[in-house]
Amino acid sequence: MKRFRLIVLLFTLGACAHPYPGAVSPNPWTRSEGAGPETGIASQTAQPTLLYVTDRAPADGEGYGTDRSSSMAFGSLEIDVTNMSAAAYSGYMSGTNRASRAPRYELADIVETARFPGTPLPFSLENGAMRRDRSAVLADQAARRAFSRGLSDELAARGTGKVVLFVHGFNNSFERGAFSLLELWAASGWEGLPILFSWPTGEPNVLSYFGDTQDGEFSVFHLKETLRLIAANEDVDEVVLIAHSRGASIATTALRELLIESRGAGLSMLNTYRINTLILAAPDIDLGVMEQRLVAEMFGIGFGQIDVYLNRSDDALGVSGWLFGGVRFGSLGPEQLSAESRSVFQGVDSVHFILVEDARGEARHNHFRLHPGVLADIAITMRTGAEPADPERPLTHLDLNFWRIDQGYTPQFTGDRAGE
């Protein structure tokens, strides 16, 4: 009986990823006095184009599958919204034109523009000194130049210095990750340059959760390389990093290692990587591990702000907690935070724990795109960088760093902060 229950639970955990339901229409932003005639929502007239970095192996046909690749690929992709015009889709994702049906998507084109050599790059030790293989180094340098050119060209074409980097969760195909990023980007009013980091997951079998956990660990180095490449580009002014579910574990592991590296070199993590906003939605991370590896390492000082969306009724995280025998960070309640962490957060107000209320069905775990209040809050944060205490984000404050959000939540647009 226990074995049967485990199988059912594993299927439930994987079911959050298929089939793909289009996002809900977020709550529309209200315009405050002095904000001017614009609401902050622009109209996307051309076919949406995103950039991507992936360490998935190429699929038999076009695109990428679920197997690992030791070499990263960089490129661009285009997405068709198949049941709405561009104007109707912009209206739907702004909340100003709520259609009776959700959007449907199709991956229209994928263009791989650069492929990095496999890692680790070959090296040898000679007289106690490391010597890298010259051909591998030259190939790596060429790929880095291609990445930098592609990134700079896209930033210039869009007239922005902001990058929005998204790391998807467990059992997501390459396409599903791209669709989720498209929805976040559209809800923000097409703000910044969207880049998908897609790691190898999505194998449809009963034990895939355990294997995909290791695949996430495999991708940590490649995500660090991606963040280093973005930081090395002087055209990038700001990065918004959004990670969902198991992707939050990959992202925080990579960021923690970069934070320790920066600290050891006497550098500022915030100034070096320019991640002004880190958003963790339903993070699938052991709560105690989070406290010891993130809070104890003073993780919060590396970012302008950190927003963590939590739901105590998250079924998928309940399964994960049952499998691993510990409370997951994404289902944290205020009473479960340790006394030591509560003491820390008495003096750290840049980390925000946002309790999601009235989430039902798939929105319990995928609230970042299926809960109209959460999607609207993420969108206004992406666009303005506002914090919960600011007028743009009228969240309900509870205790310490805890806030509350429900389906009736409505953000305010007071004008882009960059232009104020």
Secondary structure as GFF3:
##gff-version 3
##sequence-region A 1 420
A	DSSP	alpha_helix	2	14	.	.	.	ID=ss1
A	DSSP	three_ten_helix	15	17	.	.	.	ID=ss2
A	DSSP	beta_strand	30	31	.	.	.	ID=ss3
A	DSSP	beta_strand	49	58	.	.	.	ID=ss4
A	DSSP	beta_strand	64	81	.	.	.	ID=ss5
A	DSSP	alpha_helix	86	94	.	.	.	ID=ss6
A	DSSP	beta_strand	105	115	.	.	.	ID=ss7
A	DSSP	beta_strand	123	126	.	.	.	ID=ss8
A	DSSP	beta_strand	129	132	.	.	.	ID=ss9
A	DSSP	alpha_helix	134	158	.	.	.	ID=ss10
A	DSSP	beta_strand	162	167	.	.	.	ID=ss11
A	DSSP	alpha_helix	174	187	.	.	.	ID=ss12
A	DSSP	beta_strand	193	198	.	.	.	ID=ss13
A	DSSP	alpha_helix	208	218	.	.	.	ID=ss14
A	DSSP	alpha_helix	220	231	.	.	.	ID=ss15
A	DSSP	beta_strand	238	244	.	.	.	ID=ss16
A	DSSP	alpha_helix	246	264	.	.	.	ID=ss17
A	DSSP	alpha_helix	269	273	.	.	.	ID=ss18
A	DSSP	beta_strand	275	281	.	.	.	ID=ss19
A	DSSP	alpha_helix	287	290	.	.	.	ID=ss20
A	DSSP	pi_helix	291	295	.	.	.	ID=ss21
A	DSSP	three_ten_helix	299	302	.	.	.	ID=ss22
A	DSSP	beta_strand	305	310	.	.	.	ID=ss23
A	DSSP	alpha_helix	315	324	.	.	.	ID=ss24
A	DSSP	three_ten_helix	329	331	.	.	.	ID=ss25
A	DSSP	three_ten_helix	334	336	.	.	.	ID=ss26
A	DSSP	alpha_helix	339	345	.	.	.	ID=ss27
A	DSSP	beta_strand	351	356	.	.	.	ID=ss28
A	DSSP	three_ten_helix	361	364	.	.	.	ID=ss29
A	DSSP	alpha_helix	367	370	.	.	.	ID=ss30
A	DSSP	alpha_helix	372	384	.	.	.	ID=ss31
A	DSSP	beta_strand	396	397	.	.	.	ID=ss32
A	DSSP	beta_strand	402	405	.	.	.	ID=ss33
A	DSSP	beta_strand	412	413	.	.	.	ID=ss34
A	DSSP	three_ten_helix	417	419	.	.	.	ID=ss35
###
